[in-house]
Amino acid sequence: MELKDVVPYWLAQIAAGIAAALVAMFLVGKSGTPMEITNVPAAFVAEFLFTFALAYVVVNCATAKGTLDNSFYGLAIGFTVLAGIFAVGAISGGAFNPAVAIGAAVMKIVNLSDIWIHIVAELAGGLLAGLTFKFLNPTDK
């Protein structure tokens, strides 16, 4: 897969994150102040680790030959997100996806100045999850 094939997917994800944030703000409003990230290294590690975990679960559910005909993908993915939010949500906000992080910034749940923590950590965690999967499952797509 080439970069030109991935860019439209990224743009669609970002647009969907922003659209979802705007719809949520329209439906329920937004009050309060954004989360203040007081420990940047801890937030970075939290986002990196749980993005890695989430991406690794997703690629194993969706592409591994060993999980063919398994209908429990949603539970595995959902419980990974739930565990991450409970474990580190108070540290980093628990986005685990750059599009979700951008949506949270649009909603002012997190400060826009802190969004780099999420984006860099999440891209790195996702990349490492993909590389780990390919290393451990060289014949899977």
CNS distance restraints for C-alpha pairs under 8 A (distance, minus, plus):
assign (resid   1 and name CA) (resid   5 and name CA) 6.41 0.50 0.50
assign (resid   1 and name CA) (resid   6 and name CA) 7.44 0.50 0.50
assign (resid   2 and name CA) (resid   6 and name CA) 6.70 0.50 0.50
assign (resid   3 and name CA) (resid   7 and name CA) 6.19 0.50 0.50
assign (resid   4 and name CA) (resid   8 and name CA) 7.56 0.50 0.50
assign (resid   5 and name CA) (resid   9 and name CA) 7.58 0.50 0.50
assign (resid   6 and name CA) (resid  10 and name CA) 6.38 0.50 0.50
assign (resid   7 and name CA) (resid  11 and name CA) 6.15 0.50 0.50
assign (resid   8 and name CA) (resid  12 and name CA) 6.05 0.50 0.50
assign (resid   9 and name CA) (resid  13 and name CA) 6.18 0.50 0.50
assign (resid  10 and name CA) (resid  14 and name CA) 6.22 0.50 0.50
assign (resid  11 and name CA) (resid  15 and name CA) 6.06 0.50 0.50
assign (resid  12 and name CA) (resid  16 and name CA) 5.99 0.50 0.50
assign (resid  13 and name CA) (resid  17 and name CA) 6.13 0.50 0.50
assign (resid  13 and name CA) (resid  99 and name CA) 5.66 0.50 0.50
assign (resid  14 and name CA) (resid  18 and name CA) 6.25 0.50 0.50
assign (resid  14 and name CA) (resid  98 and name CA) 7.61 0.50 0.50
assign (resid  14 and name CA) (resid  99 and name CA) 4.73 0.50 0.50
assign (resid  14 and name CA) (resid 102 and name CA) 7.11 0.50 0.50
assign (resid  14 and name CA) (resid 103 and name CA) 7.96 0.50 0.50
assign (resid  15 and name CA) (resid  19 and name CA) 6.02 0.50 0.50
assign (resid  15 and name CA) (resid  99 and name CA) 7.88 0.50 0.50
assign (resid  16 and name CA) (resid  20 and name CA) 5.93 0.50 0.50
assign (resid  16 and name CA) (resid  99 and name CA) 7.43 0.50 0.50
assign (resid  17 and name CA) (resid  21 and name CA) 6.21 0.50 0.50
assign (resid  17 and name CA) (resid  99 and name CA) 4.91 0.50 0.50
assign (resid  17 and name CA) (resid 100 and name CA) 5.54 0.50 0.50
assign (resid  17 and name CA) (resid 102 and name CA) 6.52 0.50 0.50
assign (resid  17 and name CA) (resid 103 and name CA) 4.77 0.50 0.50
assign (resid  18 and name CA) (resid  22 and name CA) 6.23 0.50 0.50
assign (resid  18 and name CA) (resid  99 and name CA) 7.61 0.50 0.50
assign (resid  18 and name CA) (resid 102 and name CA) 6.75 0.50 0.50
assign (resid  18 and name CA) (resid 103 and name CA) 4.85 0.50 0.50
assign (resid  18 and name CA) (resid 106 and name CA) 6.70 0.50 0.50
assign (resid  19 and name CA) (resid  23 and name CA) 6.15 0.50 0.50
assign (resid  19 and name CA) (resid 103 and name CA) 7.83 0.50 0.50
assign (resid  20 and name CA) (resid  24 and name CA) 6.05 0.50 0.50
assign (resid  20 and name CA) (resid 103 and name CA) 7.00 0.50 0.50
assign (resid  21 and name CA) (resid  25 and name CA) 6.13 0.50 0.50
assign (resid  21 and name CA) (resid 103 and name CA) 5.04 0.50 0.50
assign (resid  21 and name CA) (resid 104 and name CA) 6.90 0.50 0.50
assign (resid  21 and name CA) (resid 106 and name CA) 6.44 0.50 0.50
assign (resid  21 and name CA) (resid 107 and name CA) 5.85 0.50 0.50
assign (resid  22 and name CA) (resid  26 and name CA) 6.12 0.50 0.50
assign (resid  22 and name CA) (resid 106 and name CA) 7.62 0.50 0.50
assign (resid  22 and name CA) (resid 107 and name CA) 7.31 0.50 0.50
assign (resid  23 and name CA) (resid  27 and name CA) 6.11 0.50 0.50
assign (resid  24 and name CA) (resid  28 and name CA) 5.96 0.50 0.50
assign (resid  24 and name CA) (resid  29 and name CA) 6.97 0.50 0.50
assign (resid  25 and name CA) (resid  29 and name CA) 4.24 0.50 0.50
assign (resid  25 and name CA) (resid  30 and name CA) 5.74 0.50 0.50
assign (resid  25 and name CA) (resid 107 and name CA) 6.80 0.50 0.50
assign (resid  30 and name CA) (resid 107 and name CA) 6.91 0.50 0.50
assign (resid  30 and name CA) (resid 108 and name CA) 7.99 0.50 0.50
assign (resid  33 and name CA) (resid 108 and name CA) 7.26 0.50 0.50
assign (resid  33 and name CA) (resid 109 and name CA) 7.16 0.50 0.50
assign (resid  34 and name CA) (resid 108 and name CA) 5.30 0.50 0.50
assign (resid  34 and name CA) (resid 109 and name CA) 4.48 0.50 0.50
assign (resid  34 and name CA) (resid 110 and name CA) 4.71 0.50 0.50
assign (resid  34 and name CA) (resid 111 and name CA) 5.68 0.50 0.50
assign (resid  35 and name CA) (resid  93 and name CA) 7.38 0.50 0.50
assign (resid  35 and name CA) (resid 109 and name CA) 5.91 0.50 0.50
assign (resid  35 and name CA) (resid 110 and name CA) 4.95 0.50 0.50
assign (resid  35 and name CA) (resid 111 and name CA) 6.76 0.50 0.50
assign (resid  36 and name CA) (resid 110 and name CA) 7.01 0.50 0.50
assign (resid  36 and name CA) (resid 111 and name CA) 7.09 0.50 0.50
assign (resid  37 and name CA) (resid  43 and name CA) 7.12 0.50 0.50
assign (resid  37 and name CA) (resid  91 and name CA) 6.86 0.50 0.50
assign (resid  37 and name CA) (resid  92 and name CA) 6.46 0.50 0.50
assign (resid  37 and name CA) (resid 114 and name CA) 7.37 0.50 0.50
assign (resid  39 and name CA) (resid  43 and name CA) 6.22 0.50 0.50
assign (resid  39 and name CA) (resid  91 and name CA) 7.66 0.50 0.50
assign (resid  40 and name CA) (resid  44 and name CA) 6.02 0.50 0.50
assign (resid  40 and name CA) (resid 117 and name CA) 7.40 0.50 0.50
assign (resid  41 and name CA) (resid  45 and name CA) 6.16 0.50 0.50
assign (resid  42 and name CA) (resid  46 and name CA) 6.01 0.50 0.50
assign (resid  42 and name CA) (resid  91 and name CA) 7.04 0.50 0.50
assign (resid  42 and name CA) (resid  92 and name CA) 7.79 0.50 0.50
assign (resid  43 and name CA) (resid  47 and name CA) 6.14 0.50 0.50
assign (resid  43 and name CA) (resid  91 and name CA) 5.58 0.50 0.50
assign (resid  43 and name CA) (resid  92 and name CA) 4.53 0.50 0.50
assign (resid  43 and name CA) (resid 117 and name CA) 7.28 0.50 0.50
assign (resid  44 and name CA) (resid  48 and name CA) 6.03 0.50 0.50
assign (resid  44 and name CA) (resid  92 and name CA) 7.47 0.50 0.50
assign (resid  44 and name CA) (resid 117 and name CA) 5.67 0.50 0.50
assign (resid  44 and name CA) (resid 118 and name CA) 6.85 0.50 0.50
assign (resid  44 and name CA) (resid 121 and name CA) 5.65 0.50 0.50
assign (resid  45 and name CA) (resid  49 and name CA) 5.95 0.50 0.50
assign (resid  45 and name CA) (resid 121 and name CA) 7.25 0.50 0.50
assign (resid  46 and name CA) (resid  50 and name CA) 6.20 0.50 0.50
assign (resid  46 and name CA) (resid  88 and name CA) 6.10 0.50 0.50
assign (resid  46 and name CA) (resid  91 and name CA) 7.36 0.50 0.50
assign (resid  46 and name CA) (resid  92 and name CA) 6.65 0.50 0.50
assign (resid  47 and name CA) (resid  51 and name CA) 5.79 0.50 0.50
assign (resid  47 and name CA) (resid  92 and name CA) 6.70 0.50 0.50
assign (resid  47 and name CA) (resid  94 and name CA) 6.75 0.50 0.50
assign (resid  47 and name CA) (resid  95 and name CA) 7.25 0.50 0.50
assign (resid  47 and name CA) (resid  96 and name CA) 5.72 0.50 0.50
assign (resid  47 and name CA) (resid 118 and name CA) 6.31 0.50 0.50
assign (resid  47 and name CA) (resid 121 and name CA) 5.80 0.50 0.50
assign (resid  47 and name CA) (resid 122 and name CA) 6.05 0.50 0.50
assign (resid  47 and name CA) (resid 125 and name CA) 7.80 0.50 0.50
assign (resid  48 and name CA) (resid  52 and name CA) 6.02 0.50 0.50
assign (resid  48 and name CA) (resid  96 and name CA) 7.66 0.50 0.50
assign (resid  48 and name CA) (resid 121 and name CA) 4.63 0.50 0.50
assign (resid  48 and name CA) (resid 122 and name CA) 5.39 0.50 0.50
assign (resid  48 and name CA) (resid 124 and name CA) 6.72 0.50 0.50
assign (resid  48 and name CA) (resid 125 and name CA) 4.71 0.50 0.50
assign (resid  49 and name CA) (resid  53 and name CA) 6.19 0.50 0.50
assign (resid  49 and name CA) (resid 125 and name CA) 6.45 0.50 0.50
assign (resid  50 and name CA) (resid  54 and name CA) 5.96 0.50 0.50
assign (resid  50 and name CA) (resid  81 and name CA) 7.90 0.50 0.50
assign (resid  50 and name CA) (resid  84 and name CA) 5.82 0.50 0.50
assign (resid  50 and name CA) (resid  96 and name CA) 6.30 0.50 0.50
assign (resid  50 and name CA) (resid 125 and name CA) 7.77 0.50 0.50
assign (resid  51 and name CA) (resid  55 and name CA) 5.90 0.50 0.50
assign (resid  51 and name CA) (resid  96 and name CA) 4.60 0.50 0.50
assign (resid  51 and name CA) (resid  97 and name CA) 6.84 0.50 0.50
assign (resid  51 and name CA) (resid 121 and name CA) 7.93 0.50 0.50
assign (resid  51 and name CA) (resid 122 and name CA) 5.55 0.50 0.50
assign (resid  51 and name CA) (resid 125 and name CA) 5.30 0.50 0.50
assign (resid  51 and name CA) (resid 126 and name CA) 6.06 0.50 0.50
assign (resid  52 and name CA) (resid  56 and name CA) 5.89 0.50 0.50
assign (resid  52 and name CA) (resid 122 and name CA) 7.62 0.50 0.50
assign (resid  52 and name CA) (resid 125 and name CA) 4.29 0.50 0.50
assign (resid  52 and name CA) (resid 126 and name CA) 5.30 0.50 0.50
assign (resid  52 and name CA) (resid 127 and name CA) 7.96 0.50 0.50
assign (resid  52 and name CA) (resid 128 and name CA) 6.74 0.50 0.50
assign (resid  52 and name CA) (resid 129 and name CA) 5.16 0.50 0.50
assign (resid  53 and name CA) (resid  57 and name CA) 6.13 0.50 0.50
assign (resid  53 and name CA) (resid  80 and name CA) 7.23 0.50 0.50
assign (resid  53 and name CA) (resid 129 and name CA) 7.35 0.50 0.50
assign (resid  54 and name CA) (resid  58 and name CA) 6.15 0.50 0.50
assign (resid  54 and name CA) (resid  77 and name CA) 6.67 0.50 0.50
assign (resid  54 and name CA) (resid  80 and name CA) 5.98 0.50 0.50
assign (resid  54 and name CA) (resid  81 and name CA) 6.73 0.50 0.50
assign (resid  54 and name CA) (resid  96 and name CA) 7.47 0.50 0.50
assign (resid  55 and name CA) (resid  59 and name CA) 6.16 0.50 0.50
assign (resid  55 and name CA) (resid 125 and name CA) 7.75 0.50 0.50
assign (resid  55 and name CA) (resid 126 and name CA) 5.58 0.50 0.50
assign (resid  55 and name CA) (resid 129 and name CA) 5.90 0.50 0.50
assign (resid  55 and name CA) (resid 130 and name CA) 7.39 0.50 0.50
assign (resid  56 and name CA) (resid  60 and name CA) 6.10 0.50 0.50
assign (resid  56 and name CA) (resid 126 and name CA) 7.70 0.50 0.50
assign (resid  56 and name CA) (resid 129 and name CA) 4.97 0.50 0.50
assign (resid  56 and name CA) (resid 130 and name CA) 6.83 0.50 0.50
assign (resid  56 and name CA) (resid 133 and name CA) 6.88 0.50 0.50
assign (resid  57 and name CA) (resid  61 and name CA) 6.03 0.50 0.50
assign (resid  57 and name CA) (resid  76 and name CA) 7.08 0.50 0.50
assign (resid  57 and name CA) (resid  77 and name CA) 6.40 0.50 0.50
assign (resid  57 and name CA) (resid  80 and name CA) 7.75 0.50 0.50
assign (resid  58 and name CA) (resid  62 and name CA) 5.90 0.50 0.50
assign (resid  58 and name CA) (resid  73 and name CA) 7.81 0.50 0.50
assign (resid  58 and name CA) (resid  77 and name CA) 6.36 0.50 0.50
assign (resid  59 and name CA) (resid  63 and name CA) 5.46 0.50 0.50
assign (resid  59 and name CA) (resid  64 and name CA) 6.96 0.50 0.50
assign (resid  59 and name CA) (resid 130 and name CA) 7.37 0.50 0.50
assign (resid  59 and name CA) (resid 133 and name CA) 7.35 0.50 0.50
assign (resid  60 and name CA) (resid  64 and name CA) 4.96 0.50 0.50
assign (resid  60 and name CA) (resid  67 and name CA) 7.16 0.50 0.50
assign (resid  60 and name CA) (resid 133 and name CA) 7.47 0.50 0.50
assign (resid  61 and name CA) (resid  67 and name CA) 5.96 0.50 0.50
assign (resid  61 and name CA) (resid  70 and name CA) 7.96 0.50 0.50
assign (resid  61 and name CA) (resid  73 and name CA) 5.69 0.50 0.50
assign (resid  62 and name CA) (resid  67 and name CA) 7.66 0.50 0.50
assign (resid  62 and name CA) (resid  73 and name CA) 7.63 0.50 0.50
assign (resid  63 and name CA) (resid  67 and name CA) 7.68 0.50 0.50
assign (resid  63 and name CA) (resid  68 and name CA) 8.00 0.50 0.50
assign (resid  63 and name CA) (resid 140 and name CA) 6.71 0.50 0.50
assign (resid  63 and name CA) (resid 141 and name CA) 6.16 0.50 0.50
assign (resid  64 and name CA) (resid  68 and name CA) 7.02 0.50 0.50
assign (resid  64 and name CA) (resid 137 and name CA) 7.50 0.50 0.50
assign (resid  64 and name CA) (resid 140 and name CA) 5.74 0.50 0.50
assign (resid  64 and name CA) (resid 141 and name CA) 7.38 0.50 0.50
assign (resid  65 and name CA) (resid 140 and name CA) 6.34 0.50 0.50
assign (resid  72 and name CA) (resid  76 and name CA) 6.42 0.50 0.50
assign (resid  73 and name CA) (resid  77 and name CA) 6.12 0.50 0.50
assign (resid  74 and name CA) (resid  78 and name CA) 5.75 0.50 0.50
assign (resid  75 and name CA) (resid  79 and name CA) 5.83 0.50 0.50
assign (resid  76 and name CA) (resid  80 and name CA) 6.21 0.50 0.50
assign (resid  77 and name CA) (resid  81 and name CA) 6.44 0.50 0.50
assign (resid  78 and name CA) (resid  82 and name CA) 6.14 0.50 0.50
assign (resid  79 and name CA) (resid  83 and name CA) 5.93 0.50 0.50
assign (resid  80 and name CA) (resid  84 and name CA) 6.19 0.50 0.50
assign (resid  81 and name CA) (resid  85 and name CA) 6.15 0.50 0.50
assign (resid  81 and name CA) (resid  96 and name CA) 7.93 0.50 0.50
assign (resid  82 and name CA) (resid  86 and name CA) 6.22 0.50 0.50
assign (resid  83 and name CA) (resid  87 and name CA) 5.93 0.50 0.50
assign (resid  84 and name CA) (resid  88 and name CA) 5.84 0.50 0.50
assign (resid  84 and name CA) (resid  89 and name CA) 6.88 0.50 0.50
assign (resid  84 and name CA) (resid  94 and name CA) 6.60 0.50 0.50
assign (resid  85 and name CA) (resid  89 and name CA) 4.40 0.50 0.50
assign (resid  85 and name CA) (resid  90 and name CA) 7.92 0.50 0.50
assign (resid  85 and name CA) (resid  93 and name CA) 7.60 0.50 0.50
assign (resid  85 and name CA) (resid  94 and name CA) 5.08 0.50 0.50
assign (resid  86 and name CA) (resid  90 and name CA) 7.96 0.50 0.50
assign (resid  88 and name CA) (resid  92 and name CA) 6.30 0.50 0.50
assign (resid  88 and name CA) (resid  93 and name CA) 7.27 0.50 0.50
assign (resid  88 and name CA) (resid  94 and name CA) 6.20 0.50 0.50
assign (resid  89 and name CA) (resid  93 and name CA) 4.47 0.50 0.50
assign (resid  89 and name CA) (resid  94 and name CA) 4.28 0.50 0.50
assign (resid  90 and name CA) (resid  94 and name CA) 7.54 0.50 0.50
assign (resid  93 and name CA) (resid 110 and name CA) 7.20 0.50 0.50
assign (resid  95 and name CA) (resid 100 and name CA) 5.58 0.50 0.50
assign (resid  95 and name CA) (resid 101 and name CA) 5.29 0.50 0.50
assign (resid  95 and name CA) (resid 104 and name CA) 7.95 0.50 0.50
assign (resid  95 and name CA) (resid 118 and name CA) 7.37 0.50 0.50
assign (resid  96 and name CA) (resid 100 and name CA) 7.38 0.50 0.50
assign (resid  96 and name CA) (resid 101 and name CA) 7.54 0.50 0.50
assign (resid  96 and name CA) (resid 118 and name CA) 7.47 0.50 0.50
assign (resid  96 and name CA) (resid 122 and name CA) 6.00 0.50 0.50
assign (resid  97 and name CA) (resid 101 and name CA) 6.24 0.50 0.50
assign (resid  97 and name CA) (resid 118 and name CA) 7.77 0.50 0.50
assign (resid  97 and name CA) (resid 119 and name CA) 7.65 0.50 0.50
assign (resid  97 and name CA) (resid 122 and name CA) 6.04 0.50 0.50
assign (resid  98 and name CA) (resid 102 and name CA) 6.13 0.50 0.50
assign (resid  98 and name CA) (resid 118 and name CA) 6.50 0.50 0.50
assign (resid  98 and name CA) (resid 119 and name CA) 5.09 0.50 0.50
assign (resid  98 and name CA) (resid 122 and name CA) 6.35 0.50 0.50
assign (resid  98 and name CA) (resid 123 and name CA) 7.43 0.50 0.50
assign (resid  99 and name CA) (resid 103 and name CA) 6.19 0.50 0.50
assign (resid 100 and name CA) (resid 104 and name CA) 6.11 0.50 0.50
assign (resid 101 and name CA) (resid 105 and name CA) 6.24 0.50 0.50
assign (resid 101 and name CA) (resid 110 and name CA) 7.99 0.50 0.50
assign (resid 101 and name CA) (resid 115 and name CA) 6.76 0.50 0.50
assign (resid 101 and name CA) (resid 118 and name CA) 6.40 0.50 0.50
assign (resid 101 and name CA) (resid 119 and name CA) 7.33 0.50 0.50
assign (resid 102 and name CA) (resid 106 and name CA) 6.24 0.50 0.50
assign (resid 102 and name CA) (resid 115 and name CA) 7.09 0.50 0.50
assign (resid 103 and name CA) (resid 107 and name CA) 6.26 0.50 0.50
assign (resid 104 and name CA) (resid 108 and name CA) 6.05 0.50 0.50
assign (resid 104 and name CA) (resid 109 and name CA) 5.09 0.50 0.50
assign (resid 104 and name CA) (resid 110 and name CA) 5.89 0.50 0.50
assign (resid 105 and name CA) (resid 109 and name CA) 5.84 0.50 0.50
assign (resid 105 and name CA) (resid 110 and name CA) 5.10 0.50 0.50
assign (resid 105 and name CA) (resid 111 and name CA) 5.94 0.50 0.50
assign (resid 105 and name CA) (resid 112 and name CA) 5.32 0.50 0.50
assign (resid 105 and name CA) (resid 115 and name CA) 7.00 0.50 0.50
assign (resid 106 and name CA) (resid 112 and name CA) 7.86 0.50 0.50
assign (resid 108 and name CA) (resid 112 and name CA) 7.51 0.50 0.50
assign (resid 110 and name CA) (resid 114 and name CA) 7.04 0.50 0.50
assign (resid 110 and name CA) (resid 115 and name CA) 7.41 0.50 0.50
assign (resid 111 and name CA) (resid 115 and name CA) 6.75 0.50 0.50
assign (resid 114 and name CA) (resid 118 and name CA) 7.46 0.50 0.50
assign (resid 115 and name CA) (resid 119 and name CA) 6.34 0.50 0.50
assign (resid 116 and name CA) (resid 120 and name CA) 5.89 0.50 0.50
assign (resid 117 and name CA) (resid 121 and name CA) 5.97 0.50 0.50
assign (resid 118 and name CA) (resid 122 and name CA) 5.72 0.50 0.50
assign (resid 119 and name CA) (resid 123 and name CA) 6.00 0.50 0.50
assign (resid 120 and name CA) (resid 124 and name CA) 6.13 0.50 0.50
assign (resid 121 and name CA) (resid 125 and name CA) 5.99 0.50 0.50
assign (resid 122 and name CA) (resid 126 and name CA) 5.97 0.50 0.50
assign (resid 123 and name CA) (resid 127 and name CA) 6.03 0.50 0.50
assign (resid 124 and name CA) (resid 128 and name CA) 6.13 0.50 0.50
assign (resid 125 and name CA) (resid 129 and name CA) 6.14 0.50 0.50
assign (resid 126 and name CA) (resid 130 and name CA) 6.24 0.50 0.50
assign (resid 127 and name CA) (resid 131 and name CA) 6.21 0.50 0.50
assign (resid 128 and name CA) (resid 132 and name CA) 5.92 0.50 0.50
assign (resid 129 and name CA) (resid 133 and name CA) 6.08 0.50 0.50
assign (resid 130 and name CA) (resid 134 and name CA) 6.22 0.50 0.50
assign (resid 131 and name CA) (resid 135 and name CA) 6.09 0.50 0.50
assign (resid 132 and name CA) (resid 136 and name CA) 6.13 0.50 0.50
assign (resid 133 and name CA) (resid 137 and name CA) 5.72 0.50 0.50
assign (resid 133 and name CA) (resid 138 and name CA) 7.84 0.50 0.50
assign (resid 134 and name CA) (resid 138 and name CA) 5.07 0.50 0.50
assign (resid 134 and name CA) (resid 139 and name CA) 7.99 0.50 0.50
assign (resid 134 and name CA) (resid 140 and name CA) 7.36 0.50 0.50
